[in-house]
Amino acid sequence: MSMFERRLAFNFKLFCLPLVAVLAGCTGTATAWTEKVTIEQVELPKECAGWQKINMKQRAYYMLMRDDPALIMEIDSHNLKGKNLGCWQ
């Protein structure tokens, strides 16, 4: 066998190795990406309609704490009521 034929046979084996690996992998069971994904719709209480949590950055929180502490208490009670109603975690 000449050097060219040996090289050709080696390249052919090298080409077939990934092909065999792919074909062997295709006979396995289905993976997660082939399964259907369902998104559960959670029904919120009717009291939550239009109720949204108020998020503040720390800088705004401290500024309001200095200038209007009553507003901070109202925002905290609003967020707590929404949590107690089950509108958010």
RANOR-V346657 format. One record per residue. N is the residue number from 0. RES is the residue in three letters. SS is DSSP state (H for helix, E for strand, L for the rest). PHI is phi in degrees with one decimal (NA if undefined). PSI is psi in radians with two decimals (* if undefined). Layout:
BEGIN
n=N res=RES ss=SS phi=PHI psi=PSI
n=N res=RES ss=SS phi=PHI psi=PSI
END
This chain:
BEGIN
n=0 res=MET ss=L phi=NA psi=2.26
n=1 res=SER ss=L phi=-77.5 psi=2.95
n=2 res=MET ss=H phi=-62.3 psi=-0.67
n=3 res=PHE ss=H phi=-63.8 psi=-0.77
n=4 res=GLU ss=H phi=-66.1 psi=-0.70
n=5 res=ARG ss=H phi=-64.4 psi=-0.73
n=6 res=ARG ss=H phi=-64.9 psi=-0.73
n=7 res=LEU ss=H phi=-64.1 psi=-0.75
n=8 res=ALA ss=H phi=-64.7 psi=-0.68
n=9 res=PHE ss=H phi=-65.9 psi=-0.76
n=10 res=ASN ss=H phi=-65.0 psi=-0.65
n=11 res=PHE ss=H phi=-64.2 psi=-0.76
n=12 res=LYS ss=H phi=-64.0 psi=-0.69
n=13 res=LEU ss=H phi=-64.6 psi=-0.65
n=14 res=PHE ss=H phi=-70.6 psi=-0.67
n=15 res=CYS ss=H phi=-73.3 psi=-0.47
n=16 res=LEU ss=H phi=-59.3 psi=-0.90
n=17 res=PRO ss=H phi=-65.6 psi=-0.59
n=18 res=LEU ss=H phi=-62.8 psi=-0.76
n=19 res=VAL ss=H phi=-65.5 psi=-0.70
n=20 res=ALA ss=H phi=-63.5 psi=-0.71
n=21 res=VAL ss=H phi=-66.6 psi=-0.79
n=22 res=LEU ss=H phi=-64.8 psi=-0.63
n=23 res=ALA ss=H phi=-68.1 psi=-0.61
n=24 res=GLY ss=H phi=-72.2 psi=-0.45
n=25 res=CYS ss=H phi=-74.5 psi=-0.27
n=26 res=THR ss=L phi=-87.6 psi=-0.08
n=27 res=GLY ss=L phi=-75.4 psi=-3.06
n=28 res=THR ss=L phi=-77.5 psi=2.92
n=29 res=ALA ss=L phi=-67.5 psi=2.54
n=30 res=THR ss=L phi=-96.4 psi=3.11
n=31 res=ALA ss=H phi=-61.5 psi=-0.61
n=32 res=TRP ss=H phi=-73.8 psi=-0.26
n=33 res=THR ss=H phi=-89.5 psi=-0.19
n=34 res=GLU ss=L phi=-84.6 psi=2.67
n=35 res=LYS ss=L phi=-76.0 psi=2.50
n=36 res=VAL ss=L phi=-109.0 psi=2.27
n=37 res=THR ss=L phi=-116.6 psi=2.46
n=38 res=ILE ss=L phi=-107.2 psi=2.14
n=39 res=GLU ss=L phi=-76.2 psi=2.33
n=40 res=GLN ss=L phi=-94.0 psi=2.00
n=41 res=VAL ss=L phi=-93.1 psi=2.18
n=42 res=GLU ss=L phi=-85.8 psi=2.10
n=43 res=LEU ss=L phi=-83.8 psi=2.71
n=44 res=PRO ss=L phi=-60.7 psi=2.66
n=45 res=LYS ss=H phi=-64.6 psi=-0.40
n=46 res=GLU ss=H phi=-67.7 psi=-0.32
n=47 res=CYS ss=H phi=-85.3 psi=-0.06
n=48 res=ALA ss=L phi=-59.9 psi=2.05
n=49 res=GLY ss=L phi=80.2 psi=-0.02
n=50 res=TRP ss=L phi=-87.3 psi=2.10
n=51 res=GLN ss=L phi=-127.1 psi=2.55
n=52 res=LYS ss=L phi=-72.7 psi=2.45
n=53 res=ILE ss=L phi=-98.3 psi=1.99
n=54 res=ASN ss=L phi=-103.6 psi=2.40
n=55 res=MET ss=L phi=-128.9 psi=2.58
n=56 res=LYS ss=L phi=-75.8 psi=2.77
n=57 res=GLN ss=H phi=-62.7 psi=-0.66
n=58 res=ARG ss=H phi=-63.6 psi=-0.76
n=59 res=ALA ss=H phi=-65.4 psi=-0.66
n=60 res=TYR ss=H phi=-61.1 psi=-0.82
n=61 res=TYR ss=H phi=-67.7 psi=-0.64
n=62 res=MET ss=H phi=-65.8 psi=-0.76
n=63 res=LEU ss=H phi=-68.6 psi=-0.59
n=64 res=MET ss=H phi=-61.3 psi=-0.65
n=65 res=ARG ss=H phi=-75.7 psi=-0.76
n=66 res=ASP ss=H phi=-90.3 psi=-0.63
n=67 res=ASP ss=L phi=-148.0 psi=1.34
n=68 res=PRO ss=H phi=-63.8 psi=-0.44
n=69 res=ALA ss=H phi=-66.1 psi=-0.64
n=70 res=LEU ss=H phi=-65.7 psi=-0.66
n=71 res=ILE ss=H phi=-60.8 psi=-0.73
n=72 res=MET ss=H phi=-64.6 psi=-0.68
n=73 res=GLU ss=H phi=-66.6 psi=-0.72
n=74 res=ILE ss=H phi=-65.1 psi=-0.75
n=75 res=ASP ss=H phi=-63.2 psi=-0.71
n=76 res=SER ss=H phi=-69.6 psi=-0.60
n=77 res=HIS ss=H phi=-61.4 psi=-0.82
n=78 res=ASN ss=H phi=-65.9 psi=-0.66
n=79 res=LEU ss=H phi=-67.3 psi=-0.71
n=80 res=LYS ss=H phi=-63.2 psi=-0.74
n=81 res=GLY ss=H phi=-62.0 psi=-0.68
n=82 res=LYS ss=H phi=-66.3 psi=-0.75
n=83 res=ASN ss=H phi=-67.5 psi=-0.53
n=84 res=LEU ss=H phi=-74.2 psi=-0.32
n=85 res=GLY ss=L phi=91.8 psi=0.33
n=86 res=CYS ss=L phi=-75.2 psi=-0.48
n=87 res=TRP ss=L phi=-155.9 psi=3.02
n=88 res=GLN ss=L phi=-85.2 psi=*
END
